[in-house]
Amino acid sequence: MGTPSFYDLLLPILSRAFETQKDVLTRCAEKMADVIQKDHLVYVFGAGHAGIIAEEMCYRAGGLVPVVPIFAPGLTVNTRPATLETELERISGYAPLILQASRVTKDDLLIVHSNSGRNTVAIEMAEEARKMGTFVIALTSKAHSNSVTSRHPKGYKLMDVADVVIDNCGIPGDAIVEVEGVDARVASTSTVVGAALMNALIAETAAVLQSRGVEPPVFRSANIDNSAESNQRWMDHYGSRLLYL
């Protein structure tokens, strides 16, 4: 059949994302380090599969402790029926409630992930957070976003309302593999590339903190010996502010 492999098609996108977004990641790492150094928090939001990036960044080996995922009711992949999540992320007015319940403040930082950048909740999360003075990083596909219309009441897209935009360099539609006889591409890139970019951001932020003489608050794997004491020290420090604990 001659179907190209996902690996072969993914690598150029992954490479392009790292090559073109290097300076943007550096800027974001400096800002994240500022926030963490001042003892504030980094929040991460995405609706549906975009929320997998929030899961990837929190409470895991090698992750930064003060990263807080926002899992809003109805906007996670375990919503049933799954089609309800698709409808809910298009509703205007939900984002301010989510931000308030999550206790995001102007001193924190918010990362919003939306591959298409067109759905209302993700856009309003960024929009409302910036109104409060919170620094907002958008993770999105510029190509996809530019190829579709906005579902926001004012026609905004996520990349229009963020302080900084990280482009995952994905193609419109996200999926990249064309199978002979199938009229839709399969196998998407946004989660793989997004997770790689965010882990690079975590690593760069830790390096920036260390260069400033600040110990990076890093989770050690719970499956290595003598990790519990170190992890508990950080959890005691951040205490009830980590809403996922």
Residue, then its C-alpha position, 0 to 999 in steps of 0.5 A: m500500500g505504501t502508507p507512510s509511517f507516522y514516525d517519518l511524518l512526525l519527525p519533520i513537524l517535531s523538528r520544525a517546532f523545536e527549531t522555530q520555537k526556540d526563542v519563544l520557549t526561552r522567553c516563556a521559561e524566563k517568565m515561568a521562572d519569574v513566577i515560580q521564584k516569587d512563589h506563585l503557580v503555573y496553571v495549565f488548561g486544555a479542553g478535551h484531548a488538549g487537556i492531556i497536556a495539563e496532565e502531562m505537566c503536573y505531579r509526575a517524575g521530572g515535573l515542576v511541583p507548582v504546576v496546577p492542571i485545570f480539569a473543568p467539569g464537562l471539558t475532560v476526555n472522560t466526559r460522557p457522552a464524549t460529544l457533550e465535551t465538544e459542545l461545552e467547549r463552545i459555550s461562552g461564559y464558562a471560562p470566568l467560572i473556571l478561573q475563579a474556581s481554580r483560584v488563578t491570580k494576576d501573579d500566576l501564569l496560565i498556559v492554554h492549549s488548543n490545537s485549533g485555537r477556535n473554540t470559545v472556552a479556551i479563548e475566553m480562558a486566555e482573554e479573562a486571565r489577561k484581564m486580571g493581569t495574568f501572563v498567558i501562554a498559548l500552545t496552538s497550531k497557527a496553521h490550523s487556526n489560520s485555516v478555520t473561523s473562530r467560534h468566539p462571539k467577537g471572532y477572536k482566536l486563541m493566538d490573538v489573546a495570549d501574551v506569547v504563542i507557542d506554535n506546535c507546527g501541526i497541519p490543519g486537521d492535526a492528523i498526518v497519515e494518509v491511508e490509501g482508500v481512506d478519505a480522512r487522514v489518521a494519527s494526530t501530532s498535537t499531543v506528541v509535539g505539545a508534550a515534547l515542547m512543554n517538557a522542554l519548557i520545564a527543563e529550560t525553566a529549571a535551568v533558569l531557576q538554577s542559574r539564579g541560585v533558586e532550587p527548582p521545585v522538581f518532583r522525583s519519581a515515586n518509584i525510586d528509593n528515597s524520593a518520598e522525603s524530597n517530594q513531601r518537602w515540596m508538597d508541604h511548601y505549596g500545601s493547599r494551593l495545589l488543587y490536584l492534591 
